[in-house]
Amino acid sequence: MRAKKKTATAYPAHLIETTGKIVAPIANGAYRASLPNGKLTVVYMPKRVGQQLGALQSGDKVLLALNPSSFDYARITMRLPE
């Protein structure tokens, strides 16, 4: 009998959603943001979200999806009202 193959996924099934505040732009679609605990992290906008949100400014609040194994990078899911 054969063993089942395990497939690797790019993102885990359980992402952590939290809020963040944009501190400064880094590059096209990438920003430095502060998390609620004060840690700075690099956040990026996927193209489909970037088309909906436009450019973000310092001080904008955003909703982030973090990988539970590393808080160094996060994905912006939406802009929050101020």
C-alpha positions in Angstrom: 0.0 0.0 0.0 1.3 3.5 -0.9 1.7 6.3 1.6 -0.1 9.5 0.8 2.0 12.4 -0.5 2.1 15.5 1.6 1.8 18.8 -0.3 3.3 22.0 0.9 1.2 25.1 1.0 2.5 28.7 0.6 0.5 29.9 3.6 -0.7 28.0 6.6 -4.5 27.5 7.0 -4.7 29.6 10.1 -3.5 33.2 9.6 -3.5 35.8 12.4 -5.5 38.9 11.7 -4.6 42.1 13.5 -4.5 45.8 13.0 -1.5 47.9 12.1 -0.5 51.5 11.5 1.5 52.5 8.4 4.8 54.2 9.5 6.5 54.7 6.1 6.5 53.5 2.5 9.4 51.3 1.5 8.9 50.4 -2.2 6.1 49.8 -4.6 3.3 48.2 -2.6 5.5 47.6 0.5 5.3 49.6 3.7 6.7 49.5 7.2 4.0 49.2 9.8 3.7 49.0 13.6 1.7 46.2 15.2 -0.4 46.8 18.4 2.4 45.4 20.5 4.9 48.0 19.1 6.9 45.7 16.9 7.7 47.0 13.4 7.1 44.8 10.5 7.2 44.9 6.7 3.7 44.8 5.1 2.8 44.5 1.4 -0.3 44.9 -0.7 -1.3 42.3 -3.2 -2.2 43.8 -6.6 -5.9 43.2 -6.3 -6.0 45.0 -3.0 -3.8 47.8 -4.2 -6.1 48.6 -7.0 -9.0 48.9 -4.6 -7.2 50.9 -1.9 -4.8 53.1 -3.9 -1.7 54.5 -2.2 -1.5 54.4 1.6 -0.1 57.3 3.7 1.7 57.3 7.0 -0.8 57.0 9.9 -3.3 54.9 7.9 -4.8 52.0 9.9 -4.9 48.7 8.0 -6.1 45.1 8.7 -3.2 42.6 8.4 -2.9 38.9 7.9 0.2 37.5 9.7 1.9 34.1 9.3 1.9 32.5 12.9 5.4 31.3 12.5 7.0 34.7 11.6 5.8 38.2 12.3 8.4 39.8 10.1 6.1 40.1 7.1 2.4 40.6 6.8 -0.2 41.0 4.0 -2.6 44.0 4.0 -6.2 42.8 3.6 -8.0 46.2 3.9 -7.8 49.8 5.0 -9.7 50.5 8.2 -11.8 53.7 8.8 -10.1 56.2 11.1 
